[in-house]
Amino acid sequence: MVRPEIQAEVDRVIAGFRQECQQVLEETARLQSSLPEPPEGWREYFTRRIYTALLKYKEDVEAVVGAHLAGEEKA
């Protein structure tokens, strides 16, 4: 079972990543019309930006997993 405080942290991380993904996707039309296509192509460019956004949450995810495991050891 996931403790409520851990679930709240999971929800926070997911919400932050969701917001970053939406921001990148909302920029597609504007950037495609104002910039030359990157050498790797638009699909790879925007995919890489979303992967990079996900990496921002790596430490948060590690902390959530650590806190969850620590809580299970106490139970």
C-alpha positions in Angstrom: 0.0 0.0 0.0 1.2 3.5 -0.9 1.1 6.0 2.0 -0.9 9.2 1.3 2.2 11.4 1.6 4.0 9.2 -1.0 1.0 9.3 -3.3 0.9 13.1 -3.0 4.6 13.3 -4.1 3.9 10.9 -7.0 1.0 13.2 -8.0 3.2 16.3 -7.8 5.9 14.7 -10.0 3.4 13.5 -12.6 1.6 16.9 -12.7 4.9 18.7 -13.2 6.0 16.4 -16.0 2.6 16.6 -17.6 2.8 20.4 -17.6 6.3 20.3 -19.2 5.0 17.9 -21.9 2.1 20.1 -22.7 4.3 23.2 -22.8 6.6 21.6 -25.3 3.7 20.3 -27.5 2.1 23.8 -27.4 5.3 25.3 -28.7 5.4 23.0 -31.8 3.4 25.2 -34.2 5.2 28.4 -33.1 8.7 27.0 -33.4 8.0 25.2 -36.6 6.9 28.4 -38.3 9.7 30.6 -36.8 12.8 28.4 -36.9 14.5 26.3 -39.6 14.0 22.6 -39.1 16.7 21.1 -36.9 19.1 18.6 -38.5 17.5 15.7 -36.6 14.0 16.7 -37.7 11.1 18.1 -35.7 9.9 14.8 -34.3 13.3 14.0 -32.8 13.8 17.6 -31.6 10.5 17.7 -29.6 10.9 14.1 -28.4 14.3 15.0 -27.0 12.9 18.1 -25.3 10.3 15.9 -23.6 12.9 13.4 -22.5 15.0 16.2 -21.1 12.0 17.5 -19.2 11.5 14.0 -17.7 15.2 13.9 -16.6 14.5 17.0 -14.4 12.3 14.7 -12.2 14.9 11.9 -11.8 15.9 13.0 -8.3 12.3 13.5 -7.3 11.4 10.0 -8.5 14.4 8.5 -6.7 13.4 10.3 -3.5 9.8 9.0 -3.8 11.0 5.5 -4.3 13.4 5.8 -1.4 10.7 7.1 0.9 8.3 4.4 -0.2 10.8 1.6 0.4 11.8 3.1 3.8 8.2 3.1 4.8 7.7 -0.5 3.8 10.7 -1.6 5.8 9.2 0.0 8.9 5.8 -1.7 8.4 
